[in-house]
């Protein structure tokens, strides 16, 4: 009889964290640029952009695990 091997635990890397942060910053920069071109760079629109950028960065971080 063979003994069951313990399952290896996948450890999230620092690269996925840095990648998620970088993508979030880039997404906000694009949002800011587009809002500026549309003359809509008001605090509510920029806050919405920050939320969207954070969600995209989080998605990239989670998807990379």
PDBQT receptor file of N, H, CA, C and O in Angstrom, charges set to zero:
ATOM      1  N   UNK A   1       0.834  -1.183   0.000  1.00  0.00    +0.000 N 
ATOM      2  CA  UNK A   1       0.000   0.000   0.000  1.00  0.00    +0.000 C 
ATOM      3  C   UNK A   1       0.877   1.244   0.000  1.00  0.00    +0.000 C 
ATOM      4  O   UNK A   1       1.873   1.328   0.718  1.00  0.00    +0.000 OA
ATOM      5  N   UNK A   2       0.493   2.175  -0.797  1.00  0.00    +0.000 N 
ATOM      6  H   UNK A   2      -0.316   2.107  -1.381  1.00  0.00    +0.000 HD
ATOM      7  CA  UNK A   2       1.257   3.424  -0.824  1.00  0.00    +0.000 C 
ATOM      8  C   UNK A   2       0.606   4.444   0.092  1.00  0.00    +0.000 C 
ATOM      9  O   UNK A   2      -0.614   4.501   0.238  1.00  0.00    +0.000 OA
ATOM     10  N   UNK A   3       1.451   5.230   0.691  1.00  0.00    +0.000 N 
ATOM     11  H   UNK A   3       2.443   5.184   0.573  1.00  0.00    +0.000 HD
ATOM     12  CA  UNK A   3       0.937   6.270   1.575  1.00  0.00    +0.000 C 
ATOM     13  C   UNK A   3       0.593   7.498   0.747  1.00  0.00    +0.000 C 
ATOM     14  O   UNK A   3       1.243   7.809  -0.251  1.00  0.00    +0.000 OA
ATOM     15  N   UNK A   4      -0.434   8.173   1.188  1.00  0.00    +0.000 N 
ATOM     16  H   UNK A   4      -0.962   7.920   1.999  1.00  0.00    +0.000 HD
ATOM     17  CA  UNK A   4      -0.868   9.366   0.469  1.00  0.00    +0.000 C 
ATOM     18  C   UNK A   4       0.131  10.498   0.689  1.00  0.00    +0.000 C 
ATOM     19  O   UNK A   4       0.538  10.779   1.816  1.00  0.00    +0.000 OA
ATOM     20  N   UNK A   5       0.507  11.125  -0.386  1.00  0.00    +0.000 N 
ATOM     21  H   UNK A   5       0.177  10.896  -1.302  1.00  0.00    +0.000 HD
ATOM     22  CA  UNK A   5       1.416  12.258  -0.311  1.00  0.00    +0.000 C 
ATOM     23  C   UNK A   5       0.637  13.493   0.149  1.00  0.00    +0.000 C 
ATOM     24  O   UNK A   5      -0.483  13.721  -0.308  1.00  0.00    +0.000 OA
ATOM     25  N   UNK A   6       1.213  14.279   1.033  1.00  0.00    +0.000 N 
ATOM     26  H   UNK A   6       2.123  14.093   1.404  1.00  0.00    +0.000 HD
ATOM     27  CA  UNK A   6       0.524  15.516   1.415  1.00  0.00    +0.000 C 
ATOM     28  C   UNK A   6       0.480  16.474   0.218  1.00  0.00    +0.000 C 
ATOM     29  O   UNK A   6       1.434  16.580  -0.552  1.00  0.00    +0.000 OA
ATOM     30  N   UNK A   7      -0.631  17.150   0.092  1.00  0.00    +0.000 N 
ATOM     31  H   UNK A   7      -1.406  17.064   0.718  1.00  0.00    +0.000 HD
ATOM     32  CA  UNK A   7      -0.800  18.065  -1.040  1.00  0.00    +0.000 C 
ATOM     33  C   UNK A   7       0.081  19.298  -0.839  1.00  0.00    +0.000 C 
ATOM     34  O   UNK A   7       0.153  19.862   0.253  1.00  0.00    +0.000 OA
ATOM     35  N   UNK A   8       0.726  19.685  -1.889  1.00  0.00    +0.000 N 
ATOM     36  H   UNK A   8       0.668  19.226  -2.776  1.00  0.00    +0.000 HD
ATOM     37  CA  UNK A   8       1.571  20.872  -1.835  1.00  0.00    +0.000 C 
ATOM     38  C   UNK A   8       0.682  22.107  -1.799  1.00  0.00    +0.000 C 
ATOM     39  O   UNK A   8      -0.298  22.204  -2.537  1.00  0.00    +0.000 OA
ATOM     40  N   UNK A   9       1.029  23.025  -0.951  1.00  0.00    +0.000 N 
ATOM     41  H   UNK A   9       1.826  22.946  -0.352  1.00  0.00    +0.000 HD
ATOM     42  CA  UNK A   9       0.259  24.256  -0.837  1.00  0.00    +0.000 C 
ATOM     43  C   UNK A   9       0.859  25.302  -1.769  1.00  0.00    +0.000 C 
ATOM     44  O   UNK A   9       2.067  25.537  -1.772  1.00  0.00    +0.000 OA
ATOM     45  N   UNK A  10      -0.008  25.919  -2.555  1.00  0.00    +0.000 N 
ATOM     46  H   UNK A  10      -0.990  25.728  -2.552  1.00  0.00    +0.000 HD
ATOM     47  CA  UNK A  10       0.448  26.954  -3.476  1.00  0.00    +0.000 C 
ATOM     48  C   UNK A  10       0.528  28.267  -2.713  1.00  0.00    +0.000 C 
ATOM     49  O   UNK A  10      -0.450  28.723  -2.120  1.00  0.00    +0.000 OA
ATOM     50  N   UNK A  11       1.696  28.853  -2.740  1.00  0.00    +0.000 N 
ATOM     51  H   UNK A  11       2.490  28.482  -3.221  1.00  0.00    +0.000 HD
ATOM     52  CA  UNK A  11       1.914  30.104  -2.031  1.00  0.00    +0.000 C 
ATOM     53  C   UNK A  11       1.830  31.262  -3.031  1.00  0.00    +0.000 C 
ATOM     54  O   UNK A  11       2.557  31.282  -4.024  1.00  0.00    +0.000 OA
ATOM     55  N   UNK A  12       0.941  32.224  -2.766  1.00  0.00    +0.000 N 
ATOM     56  H   UNK A  12       0.350  32.208  -1.959  1.00  0.00    +0.000 HD
ATOM     57  CA  UNK A  12       0.835  33.335  -3.710  1.00  0.00    +0.000 C 
ATOM     58  C   UNK A  12       2.134  34.122  -3.768  1.00  0.00    +0.000 C 
ATOM     59  O   UNK A  12       2.756  34.400  -2.742  1.00  0.00    +0.000 OA
ATOM     60  N   UNK A  13       2.527  34.472  -4.965  1.00  0.00    +0.000 N 
ATOM     61  H   UNK A  13       2.022  34.247  -5.798  1.00  0.00    +0.000 HD
ATOM     62  CA  UNK A  13       3.784  35.179  -5.147  1.00  0.00    +0.000 C 
ATOM     63  C   UNK A  13       3.650  36.679  -5.035  1.00  0.00    +0.000 C 
ATOM     64  O   UNK A  13       2.556  37.239  -5.099  1.00  0.00    +0.000 OA
ATOM     65  N   UNK A  14       4.779  37.303  -4.869  1.00  0.00    +0.000 N 
ATOM     66  H   UNK A  14       5.668  36.848  -4.818  1.00  0.00    +0.000 HD
ATOM     67  CA  UNK A  14       4.813  38.753  -4.787  1.00  0.00    +0.000 C 
ATOM     68  C   UNK A  14       4.512  39.370  -6.149  1.00  0.00    +0.000 C 
ATOM     69  O   UNK A  14       4.011  40.492  -6.229  1.00  0.00    +0.000 OA
ATOM     70  N   UNK A  15       4.817  38.641  -7.218  1.00  0.00    +0.000 N 
ATOM     71  H   UNK A  15       5.224  37.729  -7.153  1.00  0.00    +0.000 HD
ATOM     72  CA  UNK A  15       4.590  39.163  -8.563  1.00  0.00    +0.000 C 
ATOM     73  C   UNK A  15       3.110  39.438  -8.813  1.00  0.00    +0.000 C 
ATOM     74  O   UNK A  15       2.772  40.429  -9.460  1.00  0.00    +0.000 OA
ATOM     75  N   UNK A  16       2.227  38.582  -8.317  1.00  0.00    +0.000 N 
ATOM     76  H   UNK A  16       2.502  37.777  -7.792  1.00  0.00    +0.000 HD
ATOM     77  CA  UNK A  16       0.799  38.817  -8.536  1.00  0.00    +0.000 C 
ATOM     78  C   UNK A  16       0.327  40.042  -7.764  1.00  0.00    +0.000 C 
ATOM     79  O   UNK A  16      -0.550  40.768  -8.232  1.00  0.00    +0.000 OA
ATOM     80  N   UNK A  17       0.893  40.278  -6.598  1.00  0.00    +0.000 N 
ATOM     81  H   UNK A  17       1.605  39.689  -6.217  1.00  0.00    +0.000 HD
ATOM     82  CA  UNK A  17       0.539  41.466  -5.825  1.00  0.00    +0.000 C 
ATOM     83  C   UNK A  17       1.003  42.722  -6.547  1.00  0.00    +0.000 C 
ATOM     84  O   UNK A  17       0.234  43.670  -6.705  1.00  0.00    +0.000 OA
ATOM     85  N   UNK A  18       2.246  42.732  -6.982  1.00  0.00    +0.000 N 
ATOM     86  H   UNK A  18       2.870  41.962  -6.854  1.00  0.00    +0.000 HD
ATOM     87  CA  UNK A  18       2.792  43.897  -7.683  1.00  0.00    +0.000 C 
ATOM     88  C   UNK A  18       2.049  44.107  -9.000  1.00  0.00    +0.000 C 
ATOM     89  O   UNK A  18       1.756  45.243  -9.374  1.00  0.00    +0.000 OA
ATOM     90  N   UNK A  19       1.746  43.028  -9.694  1.00  0.00    +0.000 N 
ATOM     91  H   UNK A  19       1.983  42.106  -9.390  1.00  0.00    +0.000 HD
ATOM     92  CA  UNK A  19       0.999  43.135 -10.947  1.00  0.00    +0.000 C 
ATOM     93  C   UNK A  19      -0.391  43.708 -10.745  1.00  0.00    +0.000 C 
ATOM     94  O   UNK A  19      -0.839  44.541 -11.532  1.00  0.00    +0.000 OA
ATOM     95  N   UNK A  20      -1.073  43.273  -9.704  1.00  0.00    +0.000 N 
ATOM     96  H   UNK A  20      -0.708  42.596  -9.065  1.00  0.00    +0.000 HD
ATOM     97  CA  UNK A  20      -2.404  43.799  -9.411  1.00  0.00    +0.000 C 
ATOM     98  C   UNK A  20      -2.367  45.282  -9.082  1.00  0.00    +0.000 C 
ATOM     99  O   UNK A  20      -3.228  46.045  -9.519  1.00  0.00    +0.000 OA
ATOM    100  N   UNK A  21      -1.365  45.686  -8.307  1.00  0.00    +0.000 N 
ATOM    101  H   UNK A  21      -0.665  45.066  -7.952  1.00  0.00    +0.000 HD
ATOM    102  CA  UNK A  21      -1.228  47.102  -7.968  1.00  0.00    +0.000 C 
ATOM    103  C   UNK A  21      -0.917  47.920  -9.218  1.00  0.00    +0.000 C 
ATOM    104  O   UNK A  21      -1.499  48.984  -9.430  1.00  0.00    +0.000 OA
ATOM    105  N   UNK A  22      -0.003  47.425 -10.039  1.00  0.00    +0.000 N 
ATOM    106  H   UNK A  22       0.470  46.561  -9.866  1.00  0.00    +0.000 HD
ATOM    107  CA  UNK A  22       0.374  48.152 -11.257  1.00  0.00    +0.000 C 
ATOM    108  C   UNK A  22      -0.810  48.289 -12.206  1.00  0.00    +0.000 C 
ATOM    109  O   UNK A  22      -1.021  49.356 -12.782  1.00  0.00    +0.000 OA
ATOM    110  N   UNK A  23      -1.577  47.232 -12.371  1.00  0.00    +0.000 N 
ATOM    111  H   UNK A  23      -1.406  46.365 -11.903  1.00  0.00    +0.000 HD
ATOM    112  CA  UNK A  23      -2.740  47.287 -13.258  1.00  0.00    +0.000 C 
ATOM    113  C   UNK A  23      -3.791  48.231 -12.693  1.00  0.00    +0.000 C 
ATOM    114  O   UNK A  23      -4.426  48.968 -13.449  1.00  0.00    +0.000 OA
ATOM    115  N   UNK A  24      -3.986  48.223 -11.383  1.00  0.00    +0.000 N 
ATOM    116  H   UNK A  24      -3.471  47.624 -10.770  1.00  0.00    +0.000 HD
ATOM    117  CA  UNK A  24      -4.934  49.152 -10.761  1.00  0.00    +0.000 C 
ATOM    118  C   UNK A  24      -4.531  50.606 -10.968  1.00  0.00    +0.000 C 
ATOM    119  O   UNK A  24      -5.373  51.452 -11.269  1.00  0.00    +0.000 OA
ATOM    120  N   UNK A  25      -3.245  50.893 -10.808  1.00  0.00    +0.000 N 
ATOM    121  H   UNK A  25      -2.561  50.205 -10.564  1.00  0.00    +0.000 HD
ATOM    122  CA  UNK A  25      -2.761  52.262 -11.033  1.00  0.00    +0.000 C 
ATOM    123  C   UNK A  25      -2.925  52.655 -12.491  1.00  0.00    +0.000 C 
ATOM    124  O   UNK A  25      -3.344  53.773 -12.790  1.00  0.00    +0.000 OA
ATOM    125  N   UNK A  26      -2.599  51.749 -13.396  1.00  0.00    +0.000 N 
ATOM    126  H   UNK A  26      -2.258  50.841 -13.153  1.00  0.00    +0.000 HD
ATOM    127  CA  UNK A  26      -2.749  52.040 -14.824  1.00  0.00    +0.000 C 
ATOM    128  C   UNK A  26      -4.214  52.250 -15.197  1.00  0.00    +0.000 C 
ATOM    129  O   UNK A  26      -4.527  53.130 -15.999  1.00  0.00    +0.000 OA
ATOM    130  N   UNK A  27      -5.101  51.462 -14.631  1.00  0.00    +0.000 N 
ATOM    131  H   UNK A  27      -4.847  50.747 -13.980  1.00  0.00    +0.000 HD
ATOM    132  CA  UNK A  27      -6.529  51.616 -14.918  1.00  0.00    +0.000 C 
ATOM    133  C   UNK A  27      -7.028  52.976 -14.435  1.00  0.00    +0.000 C 
ATOM    134  O   UNK A  27      -7.822  53.629 -15.113  1.00  0.00    +0.000 OA
ATOM    135  N   UNK A  28      -6.559  53.401 -13.260  1.00  0.00    +0.000 N 
ATOM    136  H   UNK A  28      -5.914  52.871 -12.710  1.00  0.00    +0.000 HD
ATOM    137  CA  UNK A  28      -6.980  54.713 -12.763  1.00  0.00    +0.000 C 
ATOM    138  C   UNK A  28      -6.396  55.834 -13.614  1.00  0.00    +0.000 C 
ATOM    139  O   UNK A  28      -7.062  56.841 -13.852  1.00  0.00    +0.000 OA
ATOM    140  N   UNK A  29      -5.161  55.670 -14.075  1.00  0.00    +0.000 N 
ATOM    141  H   UNK A  29      -4.620  54.851 -13.882  1.00  0.00    +0.000 HD
ATOM    142  CA  UNK A  29      -4.550  56.694 -14.929  1.00  0.00    +0.000 C 
ATOM    143  C   UNK A  29      -5.324  56.843 -16.235  1.00  0.00    +0.000 C 
ATOM    144  O   UNK A  29      -5.536  57.958 -16.712  1.00  0.00    +0.000 OA
ATOM    145  N   UNK A  30      -5.742  55.724 -16.810  1.00  0.00    +0.000 N 
ATOM    146  H   UNK A  30      -5.570  54.818 -16.423  1.00  0.00    +0.000 HD
ATOM    147  CA  UNK A  30      -6.544  55.784 -18.037  1.00  0.00    +0.000 C 
ATOM    148  C   UNK A  30      -7.898  56.430 -17.756  1.00  0.00    +0.000 C 
ATOM    149  O   UNK A  30      -8.371  57.253 -18.540  1.00  0.00    +0.000 OA
ATOM    150  N   UNK A  31      -8.521  56.058 -16.638  1.00  0.00    +0.000 N 
ATOM    151  H   UNK A  31      -8.136  55.389 -16.002  1.00  0.00    +0.000 HD
ATOM    152  CA  UNK A  31      -9.812  56.647 -16.258  1.00  0.00    +0.000 C 
ATOM    153  C   UNK A  31      -9.665  58.159 -16.094  1.00  0.00    +0.000 C 
ATOM    154  O   UNK A  31     -10.507  58.922 -16.568  1.00  0.00    +0.000 OA
ATOM    155  N   UNK A  32      -8.597  58.590 -15.423  1.00  0.00    +0.000 N 
ATOM    156  H   UNK A  32      -7.913  57.970 -15.039  1.00  0.00    +0.000 HD
ATOM    157  CA  UNK A  32      -8.348  60.010 -15.183  1.00  0.00    +0.000 C 
ATOM    158  C   UNK A  32      -8.144  60.746 -16.507  1.00  0.00    +0.000 C 
ATOM    159  O   UNK A  32      -8.665  61.845 -16.693  1.00  0.00    +0.000 OA
ATOM    160  N   UNK A  33      -7.389  60.145 -17.422  1.00  0.00    +0.000 N 
ATOM    161  H   UNK A  33      -6.966  59.252 -17.270  1.00  0.00    +0.000 HD
ATOM    162  CA  UNK A  33      -7.136  60.771 -18.718  1.00  0.00    +0.000 C 
ATOM    163  C   UNK A  33      -8.415  60.908 -19.536  1.00  0.00    +0.000 C 
ATOM    164  O   UNK A  33      -8.659  61.953 -20.140  1.00  0.00    +0.000 OA
ATOM    165  N   UNK A  34      -9.218  59.870 -19.557  1.00  0.00    +0.000 N 
ATOM    166  H   UNK A  34      -9.019  59.022 -19.067  1.00  0.00    +0.000 HD
ATOM    167  CA  UNK A  34     -10.473  59.918 -20.307  1.00  0.00    +0.000 C 
ATOM    168  C   UNK A  34     -11.430  60.926 -19.682  1.00  0.00    +0.000 C 
ATOM    169  O   UNK A  34     -12.083  61.684 -20.398  1.00  0.00    +0.000 OA
ATOM    170  N   UNK A  35     -11.517  60.942 -18.364  1.00  0.00    +0.000 N 
ATOM    171  H   UNK A  35     -10.986  60.326 -17.782  1.00  0.00    +0.000 HD
ATOM    172  CA  UNK A  35     -12.389  61.911 -17.686  1.00  0.00    +0.000 C 
ATOM    173  C   UNK A  35     -11.927  63.331 -17.963  1.00  0.00    +0.000 C 
ATOM    174  O   UNK A  35     -12.751  64.230 -18.130  1.00  0.00    +0.000 OA
ATOM    175  N   UNK A  36     -10.630  63.541 -18.012  1.00  0.00    +0.000 N 
ATOM    176  H   UNK A  36      -9.960  62.811 -17.876  1.00  0.00    +0.000 HD
ATOM    177  CA  UNK A  36     -10.111  64.873 -18.321  1.00  0.00    +0.000 C 
ATOM    178  C   UNK A  36     -10.453  65.301 -19.736  1.00  0.00    +0.000 C 
ATOM    179  O   UNK A  36     -10.811  66.456 -19.964  1.00  0.00    +0.000 OA
ATOM    180  N   UNK A  37     -10.348  64.387 -20.688  1.00  0.00    +0.000 N 
ATOM    181  H   UNK A  37     -10.057  63.448 -20.503  1.00  0.00    +0.000 HD
ATOM    182  CA  UNK A  37     -10.687  64.703 -22.071  1.00  0.00    +0.000 C 
ATOM    183  C   UNK A  37     -12.181  64.994 -22.239  1.00  0.00    +0.000 C 
ATOM    184  O   UNK A  37     -12.573  65.801 -23.082  1.00  0.00    +0.000 OA
ATOM    185  N   UNK A  38     -12.998  64.339 -21.441  1.00  0.00    +0.000 N 
ATOM    186  H   UNK A  38     -12.680  63.684 -20.756  1.00  0.00    +0.000 HD
ATOM    187  CA  UNK A  38     -14.442  64.555 -21.522  1.00  0.00    +0.000 C 
ATOM    188  C   UNK A  38     -14.915  65.691 -20.619  1.00  0.00    +0.000 C 
ATOM    189  O   UNK A  38     -16.114  65.947 -20.513  1.00  0.00    +0.000 OA
ATOM    190  N   UNK A  39     -13.978  66.365 -19.973  1.00  0.00    +0.000 N 
ATOM    191  H   UNK A  39     -13.003  66.157 -20.058  1.00  0.00    +0.000 HD
ATOM    192  CA  UNK A  39     -14.271  67.458 -19.031  1.00  0.00    +0.000 C 
ATOM    193  C   UNK A  39     -15.203  66.985 -17.921  1.00  0.00    +0.000 C 
ATOM    194  O   UNK A  39     -16.118  67.698 -17.511  1.00  0.00    +0.000 OA
ATOM    195  N   UNK A  40     -14.956  65.789 -17.451  1.00  0.00    +0.000 N 
ATOM    196  H   UNK A  40     -14.212  65.209 -17.784  1.00  0.00    +0.000 HD
ATOM    197  CA  UNK A  40     -15.779  65.198 -16.394  1.00  0.00    +0.000 C 
ATOM    198  C   UNK A  40     -14.911  64.782 -15.206  1.00  0.00    +0.000 C 
ATOM    199  O   UNK A  40     -15.262  63.850 -14.482  1.00  0.00    +0.000 OA
ATOM    200  N   UNK A  41     -13.781  65.464 -15.000  1.00  0.00    +0.000 N 
ATOM    201  H   UNK A  41     -13.495  66.221 -15.588  1.00  0.00    +0.000 HD
ATOM    202  CA  UNK A  41     -12.868  65.088 -13.913  1.00  0.00    +0.000 C 
ATOM    203  C   UNK A  41     -13.325  65.719 -12.600  1.00  0.00    +0.000 C 
ATOM    204  O   UNK A  41     -12.600  66.501 -11.985  1.00  0.00    +0.000 OA
ATOM    205  N   UNK A  42     -14.525  65.368 -12.190  1.00  0.00    +0.000 N 
ATOM    206  H   UNK A  42     -15.114  64.733 -12.689  1.00  0.00    +0.000 HD
ATOM    207  CA  UNK A  42     -15.072  65.862 -10.926  1.00  0.00    +0.000 C 
ATOM    208  C   UNK A  42     -14.820  64.809  -9.849  1.00  0.00    +0.000 C 
ATOM    209  O   UNK A  42     -14.590  63.642 -10.165  1.00  0.00    +0.000 OA
ATOM    210  N   UNK A  43     -14.864  65.215  -8.584  1.00  0.00    +0.000 N 
ATOM    211  H   UNK A  43     -15.051  66.163  -8.328  1.00  0.00    +0.000 HD
ATOM    212  CA  UNK A  43     -14.609  64.232  -7.513  1.00  0.00    +0.000 C 
ATOM    213  C   UNK A  43     -15.476  62.970  -7.561  1.00  0.00    +0.000 C 
ATOM    214  O   UNK A  43     -14.954  61.880  -7.324  1.00  0.00    +0.000 OA
ATOM    215  N   UNK A  44     -16.783  63.071  -7.859  1.00  0.00    +0.000 N 
ATOM    216  H   UNK A  44     -17.206  63.957  -8.051  1.00  0.00    +0.000 HD
ATOM    217  CA  UNK A  44     -17.551  61.807  -7.926  1.00  0.00    +0.000 C 
ATOM    218  C   UNK A  44     -17.060  60.864  -9.026  1.00  0.00    +0.000 C 
ATOM    219  O   UNK A  44     -17.003  59.651  -8.823  1.00  0.00    +0.000 OA
ATOM    220  N   UNK A  45     -16.708  61.415 -10.185  1.00  0.00    +0.000 N 
ATOM    221  H   UNK A  45     -16.754  62.400 -10.350  1.00  0.00    +0.000 HD
ATOM    222  CA  UNK A  45     -16.225  60.565 -11.280  1.00  0.00    +0.000 C 
ATOM    223  C   UNK A  45     -14.862  59.984 -10.956  1.00  0.00    +0.000 C 
ATOM    224  O   UNK A  45     -14.582  58.834 -11.293  1.00  0.00    +0.000 OA
ATOM    225  N   UNK A  46     -14.013  60.765 -10.305  1.00  0.00    +0.000 N 
ATOM    226  H   UNK A  46     -14.241  61.699 -10.031  1.00  0.00    +0.000 HD
ATOM    227  CA  UNK A  46     -12.693  60.241  -9.942  1.00  0.00    +0.000 C 
ATOM    228  C   UNK A  46     -12.802  59.192  -8.839  1.00  0.00    +0.000 C 
ATOM    229  O   UNK A  46     -12.033  58.231  -8.816  1.00  0.00    +0.000 OA
ATOM    230  N   UNK A  47     -13.764  59.376  -7.915  1.00  0.00    +0.000 N 
ATOM    231  H   UNK A  47     -14.389  60.157  -7.933  1.00  0.00    +0.000 HD
ATOM    232  CA  UNK A  47     -13.995  58.356  -6.886  1.00  0.00    +0.000 C 
ATOM    233  C   UNK A  47     -14.493  57.061  -7.518  1.00  0.00    +0.000 C 
ATOM    234  O   UNK A  47     -14.086  55.969  -7.123  1.00  0.00    +0.000 OA
ATOM    235  N   UNK A  48     -15.379  57.196  -8.503  1.00  0.00    +0.000 N 
ATOM    236  H   UNK A  48     -15.710  58.083  -8.823  1.00  0.00    +0.000 HD
ATOM    237  CA  UNK A  48     -15.855  56.008  -9.212  1.00  0.00    +0.000 C 
ATOM    238  C   UNK A  48     -14.696  55.325  -9.928  1.00  0.00    +0.000 C 
ATOM    239  O   UNK A  48     -14.623  54.097  -9.966  1.00  0.00    +0.000 OA
ATOM    240  N   UNK A  49     -13.790  56.119 -10.495  1.00  0.00    +0.000 N 
ATOM    241  H   UNK A  49     -13.849  57.117 -10.464  1.00  0.00    +0.000 HD
ATOM    242  CA  UNK A  49     -12.616  55.565 -11.159  1.00  0.00    +0.000 C 
ATOM    243  C   UNK A  49     -11.708  54.833 -10.191  1.00  0.00    +0.000 C 
ATOM    244  O   UNK A  49     -11.146  53.789 -10.523  1.00  0.00    +0.000 OA
ATOM    245  N   UNK A  50     -11.565  55.382  -8.992  1.00  0.00    +0.000 N 
ATOM    246  H   UNK A  50     -12.021  56.230  -8.722  1.00  0.00    +0.000 HD
ATOM    247  CA  UNK A  50     -10.740  54.713  -7.980  1.00  0.00    +0.000 C 
ATOM    248  C   UNK A  50     -11.350  53.375  -7.580  1.00  0.00    +0.000 C 
ATOM    249  O   UNK A  50     -10.629  52.399  -7.371  1.00  0.00    +0.000 OA
ATOM    250  N   UNK A  51     -12.661  53.328  -7.475  1.00  0.00    +0.000 N 
ATOM    251  H   UNK A  51     -13.246  54.121  -7.645  1.00  0.00    +0.000 HD
ATOM    252  CA  UNK A  51     -13.337  52.071  -7.118  1.00  0.00    +0.000 C 
ATOM    253  C   UNK A  51     -13.179  51.042  -8.229  1.00  0.00    +0.000 C 
ATOM    254  O   UNK A  51     -12.885  49.875  -7.970  1.00  0.00    +0.000 OA
ATOM    255  N   UNK A  52     -13.376  51.480  -9.461  1.00  0.00    +0.000 N 
ATOM    256  H   UNK A  52     -13.614  52.428  -9.671  1.00  0.00    +0.000 HD
ATOM    257  CA  UNK A  52     -13.228  50.571 -10.599  1.00  0.00    +0.000 C 
ATOM    258  C   UNK A  52     -11.786  50.069 -10.706  1.00  0.00    +0.000 C 
ATOM    259  O   UNK A  52     -11.553  48.883 -10.935  1.00  0.00    +0.000 OA
ATOM    260  N   UNK A  53     -10.824  50.975 -10.539  1.00  0.00    +0.000 N 
ATOM    261  H   UNK A  53     -11.014  51.939 -10.352  1.00  0.00    +0.000 HD
ATOM    262  CA  UNK A  53      -9.411  50.592 -10.611  1.00  0.00    +0.000 C 
ATOM    263  C   UNK A  53      -9.052  49.597  -9.508  1.00  0.00    +0.000 C 
ATOM    264  O   UNK A  53      -8.315  48.641  -9.748  1.00  0.00    +0.000 OA
ATOM    265  N   UNK A  54      -9.573  49.822  -8.298  1.00  0.00    +0.000 N 
ATOM    266  H   UNK A  54     -10.172  50.599  -8.104  1.00  0.00    +0.000 HD
ATOM    267  CA  UNK A  54      -9.314  48.889  -7.200  1.00  0.00    +0.000 C 
ATOM    268  C   UNK A  54      -9.918  47.523  -7.494  1.00  0.00    +0.000 C 
ATOM    269  O   UNK A  54      -9.312  46.494  -7.191  1.00  0.00    +0.000 OA
ATOM    270  N   UNK A  55     -11.100  47.511  -8.078  1.00  0.00    +0.000 N 
ATOM    271  H   UNK A  55     -11.591  48.347  -8.323  1.00  0.00    +0.000 HD
ATOM    272  CA  UNK A  55     -11.741  46.234  -8.423  1.00  0.00    +0.000 C 
ATOM    273  C   UNK A  55     -10.945  45.499  -9.495  1.00  0.00    +0.000 C 
ATOM    274  O   UNK A  55     -10.774  44.283  -9.416  1.00  0.00    +0.000 OA
ATOM    275  N   UNK A  56     -10.459  46.226 -10.491  1.00  0.00    +0.000 N 
ATOM    276  H   UNK A  56     -10.597  47.214 -10.554  1.00  0.00    +0.000 HD
ATOM    277  CA  UNK A  56      -9.673  45.590 -11.547  1.00  0.00    +0.000 C 
ATOM    278  C   UNK A  56      -8.360  45.055 -10.979  1.00  0.00    +0.000 C 
ATOM    279  O   UNK A  56      -7.959  43.937 -11.299  1.00  0.00    +0.000 OA
ATOM    280  N   UNK A  57      -7.692  45.840 -10.142  1.00  0.00    +0.000 N 
ATOM    281  H   UNK A  57      -8.018  46.749  -9.882  1.00  0.00    +0.000 HD
ATOM    282  CA  UNK A  57      -6.447  45.385  -9.524  1.00  0.00    +0.000 C 
ATOM    283  C   UNK A  57      -6.651  44.159  -8.650  1.00  0.00    +0.000 C 
ATOM    284  O   UNK A  57      -5.827  43.244  -8.643  1.00  0.00    +0.000 OA
ATOM    285  N   UNK A  58      -7.753  44.148  -7.913  1.00  0.00    +0.000 N 
ATOM    286  H   UNK A  58      -8.422  44.891  -7.919  1.00  0.00    +0.000 HD
ATOM    287  CA  UNK A  58      -8.065  42.988  -7.074  1.00  0.00    +0.000 C 
ATOM    288  C   UNK A  58      -8.349  41.762  -7.937  1.00  0.00    +0.000 C 
ATOM    289  O   UNK A  58      -7.916  40.656  -7.612  1.00  0.00    +0.000 OA
ATOM    290  N   UNK A  59      -9.072  41.956  -9.027  1.00  0.00    +0.000 N 
ATOM    291  H   UNK A  59      -9.424  42.854  -9.290  1.00  0.00    +0.000 HD
ATOM    292  CA  UNK A  59      -9.378  40.853  -9.939  1.00  0.00    +0.000 C 
ATOM    293  C   UNK A  59      -8.089  40.256 -10.500  1.00  0.00    +0.000 C 
ATOM    294  O   UNK A  59      -7.940  39.036 -10.561  1.00  0.00    +0.000 OA
ATOM    295  N   UNK A  60      -7.166  41.114 -10.906  1.00  0.00    +0.000 N 
ATOM    296  H   UNK A  60      -7.287  42.106 -10.856  1.00  0.00    +0.000 HD
ATOM    297  CA  UNK A  60      -5.898  40.632 -11.442  1.00  0.00    +0.000 C 
ATOM    298  C   UNK A  60      -5.127  39.862 -10.366  1.00  0.00    +0.000 C 
ATOM    299  O   UNK A  60      -4.542  38.819 -10.659  1.00  0.00    +0.000 OA
ATOM    300  N   UNK A  61      -5.119  40.355  -9.147  1.00  0.00    +0.000 N 
ATOM    301  H   UNK A  61      -5.595  41.202  -8.909  1.00  0.00    +0.000 HD
ATOM    302  CA  UNK A  61      -4.414  39.688  -8.045  1.00  0.00    +0.000 C 
ATOM    303  C   UNK A  61      -5.003  38.303  -7.787  1.00  0.00    +0.000 C 
ATOM    304  O   UNK A  61      -4.267  37.325  -7.649  1.00  0.00    +0.000 OA
ATOM    305  N   UNK A  62      -6.313  38.226  -7.724  1.00  0.00    +0.000 N 
ATOM    306  H   UNK A  62      -6.910  39.020  -7.836  1.00  0.00    +0.000 HD
ATOM    307  CA  UNK A  62      -6.981  36.951  -7.425  1.00  0.00    +0.000 C 
ATOM    308  C   UNK A  62      -6.830  35.982  -8.600  1.00  0.00    +0.000 C 
ATOM    309  O   UNK A  62      -6.588  34.792  -8.397  1.00  0.00    +0.000 OA
ATOM    310  N   UNK A  63      -6.974  36.491  -9.826  1.00  0.00    +0.000 N 
ATOM    311  H   UNK A  63      -7.172  37.458  -9.990  1.00  0.00    +0.000 HD
ATOM    312  CA  UNK A  63      -6.911  35.629 -11.004  1.00  0.00    +0.000 C 
ATOM    313  C   UNK A  63      -5.512  35.060 -11.191  1.00  0.00    +0.000 C 
ATOM    314  O   UNK A  63      -5.354  34.000 -11.798  1.00  0.00    +0.000 OA
ATOM    315  N   UNK A  64      -4.498  35.744 -10.681  1.00  0.00    +0.000 N 
ATOM    316  H   UNK A  64      -4.626  36.605 -10.188  1.00  0.00    +0.000 HD
ATOM    317  CA  UNK A  64      -3.123  35.299 -10.856  1.00  0.00    +0.000 C 
ATOM    318  C   UNK A  64      -2.709  34.233  -9.831  1.00  0.00    +0.000 C 
ATOM    319  O   UNK A  64      -1.639  33.634  -9.945  1.00  0.00    +0.000 OA
ATOM    320  N   UNK A  65      -3.560  34.007  -8.840  1.00  0.00    +0.000 N 
ATOM    321  H   UNK A  65      -4.429  34.494  -8.748  1.00  0.00    +0.000 HD
ATOM    322  CA  UNK A  65      -3.227  32.977  -7.848  1.00  0.00    +0.000 C 
ATOM    323  C   UNK A  65      -3.419  31.659  -8.469  1.00  0.00    +0.000 C 
ATOM    324  O   UNK A  65      -3.199  30.635  -7.823  1.00  0.00    +0.000 OA
TER     325      UNK A  65
